Amino acid sequence: MNTRILTSPEDLDRYDRWLKSSGLGNLWQSLERKAYLEALGKEVRIYVSEDDTHIHTSALVVTDRTTGGYCTWEIPRGPIGDGAKLLEKIIDDAKADKCLALYLSPSAPLITDWKSLTLSPRHIHCEATRIIDLTQSEEDILSQMKQKGRYNIKVAKKNNITIKESSDIDAFYNLVTKTGKRDGFVHLSKNKYEAFLQCNPGSFLLLAYDKQTEPIAGVLSVVWGERLIYYYGASNHAERAKMAPYLLQWESMRIGKAKGCTEYDLLGVAPPESSKTHPWAGISSFKEKFGGEVVMYPKEQMIILKPIAYHLLRIKRSLLG
């Protein structure tokens, strides 16, 4: 079995076909994600283990440079396939790159007995999501929602909320800044939302309007394969009584069905065991009203490659905030 980094357009095209046909692929390990991250200045590598005819295992790896020439490596929602041997090559390369730690947030449990694996302190990739079956009829999708979800969709319609597909990132970013200020979180820079819309061919922006010329809510979503993923959302709190975010979600589902999607991924919810105390408790309550099935992921794990430097950097960041 040969293990290497893919670089040529022909190899990357073959990887793209394999990922989308294997049934194992996902957005975070895709060429679309690679293009998005590289547009933001990130270093991205795609490792594969292959024989003469087939790719068997892969891992998209993202490098985050830090001070002193050090870095961290991350494999989001991967490796794809049994990646034990592939990870050995990745770890060797990471060590040579002065990597402090390798983070792994796989879609399925890792098949390895490495004692060096430990739970990560980060909470970047969700440990649970909520998936809605879009193969159902619209009537059945509505009926499996919580009663409050259906009611709030009706409220938005009674308020004459209209949903429009748009490319107006400025308008969406204005809503994002309002949402961040209201909920006390640090939002992304505008160029990241722009890059998301430009680098993901399946992405689309929906904005909700009432009688005003400025939108009162918006969602930025992406189709990958047969899955529609709700990625970013924002709203004007002053207009909350009009329930525009609920109609946005419903129209997103209808668009997903029209595009041939079989699933709608609400992306991130609090794990059931910590649903009331988790930082995502509020957004989880909102998403719960749309029904669907909760799907769990393994918690992010890590391999610390340079323990002293890693812990010193952690201390420095905790002191500086």
KEZARO-615069 format. One record per residue: residue number from 1; chain; residue in one letter; x, y, z of N, C-alpha, C in turn. Coordinates in steps of 0.1 Angstrom, whole numbers, plus 5000, padded with zeros to 4 digits. Each point is the difference from the previous one (the first is absolute). Layout:
# residues N
R  papa  bavo  roza   nc1   nc2   nc3  cac1  cac2  cac3   cc1   cc2   cc3
R   NUM     A     A     X     Y     Z     X     Y     Z     X     Y     Z
...
# end
This chain:
# residues 321
R  papa  bavo  roza   nc1   nc2   nc3  cac1  cac2  cac3   cc1   cc2   cc3
R     1     A     M  5008  4988  5000  4992  5012  5000  5009  5013  5000
R     2     A     N  4997  5009  4991  5008  5012  4999  4993  5011  5007
R     3     A     T  5007  5008  5008  4994  5012  5007  5007  5012  4995
R     4     A     R  4992  5010  4996  5006  5012  4995  4991  5012  5001
R     5     A     I  5005  5012  4997  4992  5012  4999  4996  5003  4986
R     6     A     L  4988  5003  4997  4995  5002  4986  5003  5015  4997
R     7     A     T  5005  5002  4988  5003  5014  4995  4995  5003  4986
R     8     A     S  5000  4990  4991  4997  5003  4987  4985  5001  4998
R     9     A     P  4996  5008  4990  4985  5001  4997  4994  4987  4997
R    10     A     E  5007  4991  4993  4995  4987  4997  4997  4992  5013
R    11     A     D  5010  5000  5009  4998  4993  5012  4989  5005  5009
R    12     A     L  4999  5013  5000  4990  5007  5008  4986  4997  4995
R    13     A     D  4999  4999  4986  4987  4997  4994  4996  4986  5003
R    14     A     R  5010  4991  5000  4997  4986  5003  4996  4999  5015
R    15     A     Y  5006  5007  5009  4996  5001  5014  4986  5004  5001
R    16     A     D  4996  5011  4993  4987  5006  5001  4990  4989  4996
R    17     A     R  5002  4993  4989  4991  4990  4995  4999  4988  5010
R    18     A     W  5011  4996  5006  5000  4990  5010  4992  5004  5013
R    19     A     L  5003  5012  5004  4993  5005  5013  4985  5000  4998
R    20     A     K  4996  5004  4988  4985  5002  4998  4993  4987  4997
R    21     A     S  5008  4990  4995  4994  4987  4997  5001  4990  5011
R    22     A     S  5009  5002  5009  5003  4990  5010  4989  4998  5011
R    23     A     G  4992  5011  5001  4990  5000  5011  5006  5003  5013
R    24     A     L  5013  5003  5001  5006  5004  5012  5004  5015  5002
R    25     A     G  4999  5007  4988  5005  5014  5000  4991  5009  5007
R    26     A     N  5005  5012  5002  4992  5011  5007  5006  5013  4995
R    27     A     L  4993  5011  5003  5004  5013  4996  5014  5004  5005
R    28     A     W  5003  4997  5013  5012  5004  5006  5013  4993  4995
R    29     A     Q  4998  4990  4992  5011  4993  4994  5000  5001  4985
R    30     A     S  4993  5010  4995  4998  5002  4986  5009  5010  4993
R    31     A     L  5001  4999  4987  5007  5010  4993  4994  5014  5001
R    32     A     E  4987  5000  5001  4993  5013  5003  5005  5007  5013
R    33     A     R  5001  4992  5010  5006  5005  5013  5014  5004  4998
R    34     A     K  5008  4992  4993  5014  5004  4997  5001  5014  4994
R    35     A     A  4991  5002  4990  5000  5013  4993  4997  5011  5009
R    36     A     Y  4990  4998  5008  4995  5010  5010  5011  5004  5010
R    37     A     L  5007  4990  5005  5010  5002  5010  5012  5007  4994
R    38     A     E  5004  4996  4988  5011  5006  4993  4997  5015  4997
R    39     A     A  4988  5003  4997  4996  5014  4997  5002  5008  5013
R    40     A     L  4999  4994  5011  5003  5007  5013  5014  5000  5004
R    41     A     G  5009  4994  4992  5014  5000  5003  5005  4988  5007
R    42     A     K  4992  4990  5002  5003  4988  5007  5009  4991  4992
R    43     A     E  5008  4992  5006  5007  4989  4993  4992  4987  5001
R    44     A     V  4998  4994  4989  4992  4988  5000  5007  4989  4992
R    45     A     R  5000  4988  5006  5006  4988  4993  4990  4989  5000
R    46     A     I  5000  4992  4989  4992  4988  4999  5009  4988  4999
R    47     A     Y  4999  4992  5010  5008  4987  5001  4991  4989  4995
R    48     A     V  5005  4990  4993  4993  4988  4997  5009  4988  5002
R    49     A     S  4994  4989  5003  5006  4986  4999  4993  4993  4988
R    50     A     E  5008  4995  4991  4994  4995  4987  5008  4988  4995
R    51     A     D  4994  4992  4992  5008  4990  4992  5000  5005  4985
R    52     A     D  5002  4992  4991  5001  5004  4986  4987  5004  4994
R    53     A     T  4989  4996  5006  4987  5003  4994  4990  5008  5009
R    54     A     H  5002  4999  5013  4990  5006  5009  5006  5008  5011
R    55     A     I  4993  5011  5004  5003  5007  5013  4992  4992  5010
R    56     A     H  5007  4997  5011  4994  4993  5011  4997  5008  5013
R    57     A     T  5009  5010  5002  4998  5008  5012  5005  5014  4996
R    58     A     S  4994  5010  5007  5005  5014  4997  4998  5009  5012
R    59     A     A  5007  5011  5000  4999  5010  5010  5003  5014  4995
R    60     A     L  4991  5009  5001  5003  5014  4997  5005  5006  5013
R    61     A     V  5012  5006  4999  5007  5006  5012  5001  5015  4999
R    62     A     V  4996  5007  5010  5001  5015  5000  5011  5004  5010
R    63     A     T  5009  5009  4996  5011  5005  5008  4997  5014  5005
R    64     A     D  5001  5002  5013  4998  5013  5006  5014  5004  5006
R    65     A     R  5006  5010  4994  5013  5005  5005  4998  5009  5013
R    66     A     T  5010  4998  5009  5000  5008  5012  5013  5007  5002
R    67     A     T  5003  5005  5012  5012  5007  5002  5012  4991  5001
R    68     A     G  5012  5005  4998  5012  4993  5002  5003  4989  4989
R    69     A     G  4992  5001  4989  5002  4990  4989  4993  4987  5003
R    70     A     Y  4992  5000  5011  4992  4988  5003  4987  5000  4992
R    71     A     C  4993  4989  5001  4987  4999  4994  4992  4989  5006
R    72     A     T  4987  4999  4997  4991  4989  5003  4995  4994  4987
R    73     A     W  4997  4987  5000  4993  4994  4989  4987  4995  5004
R    74     A     E  4990  5000  4991  4987  4996  5003  4994  4991  4988
R    75     A     I  4993  4989  5004  4993  4992  4990  4985  5001  5003
R    76     A     P  4993  5009  4994  4986  5002  5003  4991  4989  4994
R    77     A     R  4992  4993  5008  4991  4989  4995  5007  4990  4991
R    78     A     G  5012  4996  5005  5008  4990  4994  5010  4994  5010
R    79     A     P  5008  4990  4995  5002  4995  4987  4987  4993  4994
R    80     A     I  5000  4998  4987  4990  4993  4993  5005  4986  4998
R    81     A     G  4993  4990  5006  5005  4986  4999  5009  4997  5012
R    82     A     D  5005  4988  5000  5009  4995  5011  5013  5007  4999
R    83     A     G  5002  5011  5008  5012  5009  4997  5012  4998  5009
R    84     A     A  5001  4988  5007  5010  4998  5009  5014  5001  4994
R    85     A     K  5002  4993  4988  5013  5001  4994  5003  5014  4994
R    86     A     L  4989  5006  4994  5001  5013  4995  5004  5010  5010
R    87     A     L  4995  4999  5012  5003  5009  5011  5015  4999  5004
R    88     A     E  5006  4989  4999  5014  4999  5003  5008  5009  4991
R    89     A     K  4997  5000  4987  5007  5009  4991  4997  5015  5003
R    90     A     I  4988  5003  5003  4996  5013  5004  5007  5005  5012
R    91     A     I  5001  4992  5010  5007  5003  5012  5015  5003  4998
R    92     A     D  5006  4991  4992  5014  5002  4996  5002  5014  4994
R    93     A     D  4992  5003  4990  5001  5013  4993  4997  5012  5010
R    94     A     A  4990  4998  5009  4997  5011  5009  5012  5002  5009
R    95     A     K  5006  4990  5005  5012  5002  5009  5011  5008  4993
R    96     A     A  5002  4997  4987  5010  5007  4992  4996  5015  4998
R    97     A     D  4987  5003  5001  4995  5013  4998  4999  5008  5013
R    98     A     K  5006  4995  5011  5000  5007  5013  4985  5001  5005
R    99     A     C  4993  4990  4997  4985  4999  5004  4999  4997  5015
R   100     A     L  4993  5009  5007  4998  4998  5015  4990  4989  5003
R   101     A     A  4989  4999  4992  4990  4990  5002  4992  4998  4988
R   102     A     L  4995  4987  4998  4991  4996  4989  4986  4998  5006
R   103     A     Y  4991  5007  4994  4986  4999  5005  4992  4991  4990
R   104     A     L  4991  4992  5005  4992  4991  4992  4986  5001  5005
R   105     A     S  4991  5003  4991  4985  5000  5003  4993  4992  4990
R   106     A     P  5001  4986  5001  4995  4991  4990  4985  4999  5000
R   107     A     S  4995  4995  4989  4986  4997  4999  4996  4987  5007
R   108     A     A  5010  4991  5001  4997  4987  5006  5012  4997  5009
R   109     A     P  4998  4992  5010  5011  4997  5009  5013  4995  4993
R   110     A     L  5011  5005  5005  5013  4996  4994  5003  4986  5004
R   111     A     I  5005  4992  4990  5004  4986  5002  5015  5000  5003
R   112     A     T  5004  5002  5012  5014  5001  5004  5001  4997  5015
R   113     A     D  5012  4995  5004  5002  4998  5015  5011  5009  5005
R   114     A     W  5002  5011  4993  5010  5010  5004  4998  5005  5014
R   115     A     K  5009  4998  5009  4999  5006  5013  5002  5015  5001
R   116     A     S  5006  5005  4989  5003  5014  5000  4987  5009  4997
R   117     A     L  4989  4994  4996  4988  5007  4997  4994  5005  5013
R   118     A     T  4996  5012  5001  4993  5005  5011  4989  5010  4996
R   119     A     L  4990  5002  5009  4989  5009  4996  5005  5015  4998
R   120     A     S  4995  5007  4990  5004  5013  4998  4992  5010  5008
R   121     A     P  5006  5011  5004  4993  5010  5008  4992  5010  4991
R   122     A     R  5001  4998  4987  4993  5009  4990  4986  4996  4998
R   123     A     H  4992  5009  4996  4986  4997  4996  4997  5008  4987
R   124     A     I  5006  4995  4989  4999  5007  4987  4990  4992  4992
R   125     A     H  5001  4987  4999  4991  4992  4992  4990  4993  5010
R   126     A     C  4987  5001  4996  4990  4995  5009  5001  4985  5003
R   127     A     E  4995  4997  5012  5000  4986  5004  4986  4994  4998
R   128     A     A  4991  5008  4996  4986  4995  4996  4994  5009  4990
R   129     A     T  4992  4995  4992  4992  5007  4990  4986  4995  4999
R   130     A     R  4992  5007  4993  4986  4996  4998  4998  4999  4985
R   131     A     I  4995  4988  4995  4998  4997  4986  4986  4998  4997
R   132     A     I  4995  5008  4990  4986  4998  4996  4999  4993  4987
R   133     A     D  4991  4990  4999  4999  4992  4988  4992  5007  4990
R   134     A     L  5007  5004  4989  4993  5008  4989  4993  4991  4990
R   135     A     T  5001  4987  5001  4993  4991  4991  4985  5000  5003
R   136     A     Q  4997  5004  5011  4985  5001  5004  4993  5011  4992
R   137     A     S  4987  4999  5000  4992  5011  4993  5001  5012  5009
R   138     A     E  4997  5012  4994  5000  5012  5008  4990  4999  5012
R   139     A     E  4989  4993  4998  4990  4999  5010  5006  4991  5012
R   140     A     D  5007  4990  4996  5006  4991  5011  5012  5007  5007
R   141     A     I  5007  5008  4993  5011  5008  5006  4994  5010  5011
R   142     A     L  4989  5006  4996  4994  5009  5009  4994  4993  5012
R   143     A     S  4994  4989  4997  4993  4992  5011  5010  4995  5010
R   144     A     Q  5012  4997  4996  5010  4995  5010  5007  5011  5008
R   145     A     M  4997  5012  4997  5005  5012  5008  4993  5001  5013
R   146     A     K  5006  5007  5009  4993  5004  5012  4989  5009  4997
R   147     A     Q  4989  5000  5008  4988  5008  4997  5005  5015  4999
R   148     A     K  5009  5004  5009  5004  5014  5000  5008  5004  4987
R   149     A     G  5007  4990  4994  5007  5003  4988  4990  5003  4989
R   150     A     R  4990  4991  4998  4989  5003  4990  4993  5013  5002
R   151     A     Y  4997  5003  5013  4993  5012  5003  5008  5012  4997
R   152     A     N  5013  5000  5002  5008  5012  4998  5002  5002  4985
R   153     A     I  5000  4989  4992  5000  5002  4985  4988  5007  4996
R   154     A     K  4988  4996  5005  4988  5006  4997  5000  5015  5004
R   155     A     V  5006  5003  5011  5001  5014  5005  5007  5008  4990
R   156     A     A  5012  4995  4995  5008  5007  4990  4992  5003  4987
R   157     A     K  4992  4990  4996  4992  5002  4988  4990  5010  5002
R   158     A     K  4993  5000  5012  4990  5010  5003  5006  5014  5000
R   159     A     N  5013  5001  5004  5007  5013  5000  5005  5004  4986
R   160     A     N  4996  4992  4990  5004  5003  4986  5015  5000  4998
R   161     A     I  5007  4991  5007  5014  4999  4998  5003  4994  4987
R   162     A     T  5009  5005  4992  5004  4994  4987  5014  4996  5000
R   163     A     I  5003  4989  4994  5014  4995  5000  5005  5001  4985
R   164     A     K  5013  5005  4999  5006  5002  4987  5014  4995  5000
R   165     A     E  5004  4993  4990  5014  4996  4998  5008  5013  4996
R   166     A     S  5012  5001  5006  5007  5013  4998  5015  4997  5000
R   167     A     S  5008  5010  4995  5014  4999  5001  5006  5012  5008
R   168     A     D  4991  5006  5007  5003  5013  5008  5006  4996  5014
R   169     A     I  5013  4997  4999  5007  4996  5013  5001  5012  5009
R   170     A     D  5000  5013  4995  5000  5011  5009  4988  5000  5009
R   171     A     A  4988  4998  4994  4988  4999  5007  5000  4989  5011
R   172     A     F  5005  4989  4996  5001  4988  5009  5009  5004  5011
R   173     A     Y  5012  5006  4997  5010  5003  5010  4995  5010  5010
R   174     A     N  4992  5009  4995  4993  5010  5009  4992  4993  5011
R   175     A     L  4992  4989  4995  4992  4992  5010  5009  4992  5009
R   176     A     V  5011  4995  4995  5009  4992  5008  5006  5009  5012
R   177     A     T  5004  5012  4997  5006  5009  5010  4989  5003  5011
R   178     A     K  4988  5001  4996  4989  5003  5010  4998  4987  5008
R   179     A     T  5000  4989  4994  4998  4987  5007  5012  4998  5010
R   180     A     G  5012  5002  4995  5012  4999  5009  4999  5009  5012
R   181     A     K  4997  5012  4998  4999  5010  5011  4989  4996  5010
R   182     A     R  4989  4995  4995  4989  4996  5008  5003  4987  5009
R   183     A     D  5006  4990  4993  5002  4987  5007  5014  4999  5006
R   184     A     G  5009  5010  4998  5013  5000  5006  5010  4990  4995
R   185     A     F  5000  4998  4986  5010  4992  4995  5008  5008  4989
R   186     A     V  5012  4995  4998  5009  5006  4990  4997  4994  4986
R   187     A     H  4995  5008  4991  4996  4995  4987  5012  5000  4990
R   188     A     L  4999  4994  4989  5010  5000  4990  5001  5013  4993
R   189     A     S  5012  5002  4993  5001  5012  4992  4992  4999  4988
R   190     A     K  4996  5011  4993  4992  4999  4988  5006  4992  4989
R   191     A     N  5013  5001  4998  5006  4993  4989  4999  4985  5001
R   192     A     K  4998  4995  5012  4998  4985  5002  4986  4996  4995
R   193     A     Y  4990  5008  5002  4987  4997  4995  5000  5002  4985
R   194     A     E  5007  5010  4995  5001  5001  4985  5007  4988  4994
R   195     A     A  5011  4996  5006  5007  4988  4995  4992  4988  5000
R   196     A     F  4992  4998  5011  4991  4989  5001  4990  4999  4988
R   197     A     L  4994  5011  4997  4990  5001  4989  5007  4998  4987
R   198     A     Q  5012  5005  4998  5007  5000  4987  5007  4986  4997
R   199     A     C  5005  4994  5011  5008  4988  4998  4993  4987  5001
R   200     A     N  4987  5000  5005  4992  4988  5000  4989  5001  4990
R   201     A     P  5001  4993  4989  4991  5001  4989  4985  4997  5004
R   202     A     G  4999  4992  5011  4986  4997  5005  4995  5009  5010
R   203     A     S  5007  5011  5003  4995  5010  5010  4990  5009  4995
R   204     A     F  4991  5005  5009  4991  5011  4997  4996  5007  5012
R   205     A     L  4996  5013  4998  4996  5009  5011  4986  5003  4998
R   206     A     L  4992  4999  5011  4986  5004  5000  4998  5011  5010
R   207     A     L  4993  5010  4996  4997  5012  5008  4985  5001  5002
R   208     A     A  4996  5004  5012  4985  5001  5003  4997  5015  5001
R   209     A     Y  4989  5004  4994  4996  5014  5000  4985  5001  5005
R   210     A     D  4997  5011  5006  4986  5004  5002  4997  5011  4991
R   211     A     K  4995  5011  5004  4997  5012  4992  5012  5009  4998
R   212     A     Q  5011  4997  5008  5012  5009  4999  5009  4996  4989
R   213     A     T  5009  5009  4996  5009  4997  4989  5012  4992  5005
R   214     A     E  5003  5001  5013  5011  4992  5006  4994  4987  5005
R   215     A     P  5008  4989  4998  4995  4987  5005  5000  5000  5016
R   216     A     I  4992  4991  5005  4999  4999  5015  5006  4987  5005
R   217     A     A  5004  4991  4991  5006  4987  5003  5006  4994  4988
R   218     A     G  5010  4990  5002  5006  4994  4989  5006  4987  5004
R   219     A     V  5002  4991  4990  5007  4987  5002  5009  4998  4988
R   220     A     L  5012  4995  5003  5010  4996  4990  5002  4985  5001
R   221     A     S  4996  4993  4989  5000  4985  5000  5008  4995  4989
R   222     A     V  5003  4987  5000  5007  4994  4989  4995  4986  4997
R   223     A     V  5000  4996  4988  4996  4986  4996  5013  4993  4996
R   224     A     W  5002  4989  5006  5012  4991  4997  4994  4986  4998
R   225     A     G  5001  4995  4988  4995  4987  4998  4984  5000  5001
R   226     A     E  4995  4992  5008  4985  5000  5002  4996  5006  5013
R   227     A     R  5010  5007  5006  4997  5006  5013  5000  5015  4999
R   228     A     L  4990  5007  5005  4999  5014  5002  5004  5003  5014
R   229     A     I  5010  5010  5002  5005  5003  5013  4997  5015  5003
R   230     A     Y  4993  5002  5011  4998  5013  5005  5013  5005  5007
R   231     A     Y  5007  5010  4995  5013  5003  5005  5000  5012  5009
R   232     A     Y  4995  5011  4995  5000  5013  5008  4986  5006  5000
R   233     A     G  4996  5006  5011  4987  5007  5000  5002  5013  5008
R   234     A     A  4991  5009  4997  5000  5013  5008  4986  5007  4999
R   235     A     S  4997  5008  5009  4987  5007  5000  5001  5013  5008
R   236     A     N  4990  5008  4997  4998  5013  5008  4991  4997  5011
R   237     A     H  5006  5001  5012  4992  4997  5013  4988  5009  5001
R   238     A     A  5001  5012  4995  4989  5010  5001  4987  4995  4993
R   239     A     E  5002  4991  4990  4989  4995  4992  4997  4985  5003
R   240     A     R  5004  4996  5012  4999  4986  5004  4985  4995  5000
R   241     A     A  4991  5009  5003  4985  4995  5001  4995  4996  4986
R   242     A     K  5007  5003  4989  4995  4996  4987  5004  4986  4996
R   243     A     M  5009  4994  5008  5003  4986  4998  5007  4997  4986
R   244     A     A  5007  5009  4995  5006  4998  4987  5010  4988  4999
R   245     A     P  5008  4998  5011  5009  4989  4999  4993  4986  4998
R   246     A     Y  4988  4999  5005  4993  4987  4998  4996  4998  4986
R   247     A     L  4995  5011  4993  4997  4999  4986  5012  4997  4992
R   248     A     L  5011  5006  5003  5013  4998  4993  5004  4985  5000
R   249     A     Q  4998  4994  5012  5004  4986  5001  4990  4991  4992
R   250     A     W  4988  5004  5000  4990  4992  4992  5003  5002  4985
R   251     A     E  5002  5012  4996  5003  5002  4985  5013  4993  4997
R   252     A     S  5010  5000  5009  5012  4993  4997  4998  4985  4997
R   253     A     M  4991  4994  5009  4997  4986  4998  4993  4998  4986
R   254     A     R  4991  5009  4996  4993  4998  4987  5010  5002  4989
R   255     A     I  5009  5009  5001  5011  5001  4990  5008  4988  4999
R   256     A     G  5004  4995  5012  5008  4987  5000  4993  4989  4993
R   257     A     K  4987  4998  5002  4993  4990  4994  5000  5002  4984
R   258     A     A  4998  5013  4996  5000  5003  4986  5014  4997  4994
R   259     A     K  5010  5001  5007  5014  4997  4995  5003  4985  5001
R   260     A     G  4991  4992  5005  5003  4986  5000  5006  4995  5013
R   261     A     C  5001  5008  5010  5006  4996  5013  4991  4991  5007
R   262     A     T  5006  4990  5007  4993  4991  5008  5000  5003  5015
R   263     A     E  5010  5009  5004  5001  5003  5014  5003  5015  5002
R   264     A     Y  4995  5005  5011  5003  5014  5004  5007  4999  5014
R   265     A     D  5012  5005  5000  5009  4999  5011  4999  5014  5007
R   266     A     L  4995  5000  5012  4999  5013  5008  5014  5003  5007
R   267     A     L  5009  4991  4998  5015  5002  5002  5004  4999  5015
R   268     A     G  4995  5008  5009  5006  4999  5013  4989  5002  5011
R   269     A     V  4999  4990  5009  4991  5001  5012  5008  4995  5012
R   270     A     A  4995  5003  5012  5006  4995  5012  4997  4985  5001
R   271     A     P  5010  4993  5005  4998  4985  5002  4988  4998  5010
R   272     A     P  4992  4990  4998  4989  4998  5009  5003  5001  5015
R   273     A     E  5011  4994  5004  5003  4999  5014  5004  5014  5006
R   274     A     S  5003  5010  4992  5003  5013  5005  4991  5011  4994
R   275     A     S  4988  4996  4996  4992  5009  4991  4996  5013  5007
R   276     A     K  5000  5000  5014  4996  5012  5007  5011  5009  5005
R   277     A     T  5012  4994  5000  5012  5008  5005  5010  5003  4990
R   278     A     H  4998  4994  4988  5010  5002  4989  4999  5014  4995
R   279     A     P  5011  5006  4995  5000  5014  4994  4990  5001  4988
R   280     A     W  4997  4989  4994  4991  5000  4988  4986  4997  5004
R   281     A     A  4996  5001  5013  4987  4996  5004  4989  5008  4993
R   282     A     G  5002  5013  4999  4990  5009  4993  4998  4996  4986
R   283     A     I  5010  4999  4992  4999  4996  4986  4994  4986  4998
R   284     A     S  5004  4991  5010  4995  4987  5000  4985  4999  5001
R   285     A     S  4994  5009  5009  4986  5001  5003  4993  5004  4987
R   286     A     F  5006  5010  4993  4994  5005  4987  5000  4988  4990
R   287     A     K  5011  4993  4998  5000  4990  4990  4991  4988  5004
R   288     A     E  4999  4997  5013  4991  4989  5004  4986  5001  4994
R   289     A     K  4995  5012  4999  4987  5003  4995  4997  4995  4986
R   290     A     F  5011  4997  4993  4998  4995  4986  5001  4985  4999
R   291     A     G  5001  4994  5011  4999  4985  5001  5013  4994  4995
R   292     A     G  4999  4989  4993  5012  4993  4995  5006  4990  5011
R   293     A     E  5011  4994  4996  5007  4991  5009  5013  5005  5004
R   294     A     V  5003  4998  5013  5013  5005  5006  5011  4989  4996
R   295     A     V  5011  5005  4994  5011  4991  4996  5012  5004  5008
R   296     A     M  5007  4991  5006  5012  5003  5008  5013  4997  4992
R   297     A     Y  5010  5008  5003  5013  4998  4995  5010  4997  5012
R   298     A     P  5011  4994  4997  5010  4998  5011  5005  5014  5004
R   299     A     K  5004  5001  5012  5006  5013  5005  5013  5002  4994
R   300     A     E  5004  5012  4998  5013  5003  4993  5011  4995  5009
R   301     A     Q  5010  4993  4994  5011  4995  5006  5013  5007  4995
R   302     A     M  5011  4998  5007  5012  5006  4996  5012  4992  5004
R   303     A     I  5011  5002  4993  5013  4994  5003  5009  5012  5002
R   304     A     I  5005  5001  5012  5010  5011  5003  5014  4995  4995
R   305     A     L  5006  5008  4991  5013  4996  4995  5012  5007  5006
R   306     A     K  4997  5012  5005  5011  5007  5007  4994  5005  5014
R   307     A     P  5000  4992  5010  4992  5002  5012  5004  5014  5007
R   308     A     I  5013  5002  5001  5004  5012  5008  4996  5013  4992
R   309     A     A  5003  5001  4987  4996  5011  4993  4985  5002  4999
R   310     A     Y  4993  4989  4999  4985  5000  4999  4995  5006  5013
R   311     A     H  5004  4996  5011  4994  5004  5013  5004  5015  5003
R   312     A     L  5013  5003  4996  5004  5014  5002  4991  5010  4991
R   313     A     L  4997  4996  4988  4991  5008  4991  4986  5001  5006
R   314     A     R  4995  4989  5006  4987  5000  5006  4999  5010  5012
R   315     A     I  5011  5000  5008  5001  5009  5012  5000  5014  4995
R   316     A     K  5008  5003  4989  5001  5013  4995  4987  5005  4995
R   317     A     R  4993  4992  4993  4987  5004  4994  4989  5002  5011
R   318     A     S  5001  4992  5011  4991  5002  5011  5002  5013  5008
R   319     A     L  5013  5004  5000  5003  5012  5007  4996  5012  4992
R   320     A     L  5002  4999  4987  4997  5012  4991  4986  5000  4996
R   321     A     G  4992  4989  5002  4986  5000  4997  4997  4998  4985
# end
